[in-house]
Amino acid sequence: MRSLSTDLKAEIGKKVQVAGWVNSRRDHGGLIFIDLRDHKGIIQLVITPESSEAFNVAESLRDEFVISAEGTVRERADDLKNPNISTGDIEIVVDNLELITKSEPLPVNTHDEGDASSEEMRLKYRYLDLRRPSMQGILKRRSDYYKFMRSYMDEHDFVEITTPILANSSPEGARDFLVPSRLHPGQFYALPQAPQQFKQLLMVGGVPRYYQIAPCFRDEDPRADRLYGDFYQLDLEMSFVDDGEVVRTTMEPLIKRLVTEFAGKKLLSEDVPRIPFKEAMEKYGIDKPDLRYGLELIDLSEALKDAEFKVFQTPCVKAIRVPGGAKFTRKQIDEFTELARKNGAGGLAYILYENGDVRSPIAKYLKASELADIQKLTGAEDGDAVFFGADERDKVNKVLGQMRIAFADILGLKDDNVVALCWIVDFPFYEWDDGANKLDFGHNPFSLPKGGLKTIRETENKLDIVADQYDMVMNGYEICSGAVRNYSPEIMYEVFGVLGYGKEYVEERFGGMLNAFKFGAPPHAGCAFGIDRMFMVLESITNIRDIVAFPKNGSGVDLMMNSPSTVDEKQLEEAHLELIKDDED
């Protein structure tokens, strides 16, 4: 059986057999034309009354019927060639036609042309949605993407090893999916948020370089750039590495090659900057900055420290200069103000520079010298706008960080053909959890604090402790997180002790790792790339659900398989579970 690809051109004058779906059928009285579609493309079948049996079958066909056809390939007349398909120069004159299966009327579109079906219907009938040529192309591209990564990892002496799916609960920063044990009543497995402990144990086991395309499971809320429930990452670890730069320099060429060779895009810079976390927050207001555009945050706190304008009488005043921003409409500025409020600001002060004048609701509250300082420090020119944030420093950074993204969106500063990469380094080891009103880990407890045990014990303000931890950012998306690992039981006890956890807790939760570390653990480091999110960016797709075969919807529901779903009482009994109804039920 031949696929419907351009190599059929080499078969002109020969008999071939093809099969696929009826993409469309046209009855011209004495002739019936069928566009036959498979994963490779479309070809036109011609059925004449002389082939009576085939003609009778053709008359009964409808869209999406599955058929096979046997006939002779011929070149189309010059005025009948179709330049819009790869096989548009040829057609098959059918001798034998077989109906394999029929199709009911379709609930969703299987063509890329025409009205698009709703996402809800596409997900409910995903097996039909996958017939669209664009979806077929994505699945093939994703397969090639995996091959590209595996080839690189093999070239660099990494060994592919799979790790368990049924594991123990681990504090990776998200909720676990728990699996009750039938054989051990009252106990639970957890689906791994990441293979963190297992890959570290592989390093203790003498594996020099490990990787896998690992399934990960996190009970997090869905987003446009994050799949619900399960996702995949390129997970890796390197033994005898005590500096994160070794991991970064090893893996950076793969990402650059994926951008240029696989995706055919342009790198903003061959040199990938290393930006400390604090610097990223101060300059961009976010720890995953999109470097395709500037719009950096400018600190005006010192210049405006004596300002009489009440709004600026705060610990921190910052601004963003927006080139061309003076053309923003009143409605757009109102939308920016609402966005600022959603992120915690009381409002949004601004100045517009237009035709040599200053237009601003706040100008009358500022001295001429203060207006001059603002223009000088921001570099604002005629036609620009300057937007301000004034509050506690963390809040100002957060608000203006989101404003920066919004300005870039409306000004069209995000070129999909350009990829900007950077590494964010030196993350805080601890952070303050306002909700729980206590200190907590900044990322996870398996990172090594810079300076080791001495730093943990001697640093008075624990928020000043920095981890040898790093993220890679691609066009404003975090695509990788990694760290030099903690491989010392003594340091492990100490970092948990800072948070009030005793040795018993650490041994109960991480006994496997702690015991392993007692038998000669090498220094090691690694990272994990979110390959779903990275593929989305490389393919210039805005919704991550469009790059996987069977995603769940925005509420975490699989509309096609109707999951999650209830289970019968016997299953619950075997798992030693009992459902407790909500009071309102």
PyMOL commands that set and color helices and strands:
alter all, ss='L'
color gray80, all
select helices_A, chain A and resi 6-11+52-59+78-80+119-124+126-129+133-155+196-204+244-262+277-284+310-312+325-327+330-342+363-365+368-378+393-411+452-458+462-464+489-497+503-517+531-538+544-547+569-574
alter helices_A, ss='H'
color red, helices_A
select strands_A, chain A and resi 15-27+32-38+41-47+66-75+90-101+159-160+177-180+188-191+209-218+229-239+266-267+274-276+297-299+316-322+350-354+357-359+385-391+418-419+421-428+430-433+438-441+466-474+477-484+524-530
alter strands_A, ss='S'
color yellow, strands_A
deselect
rebuild
show_as cartoon
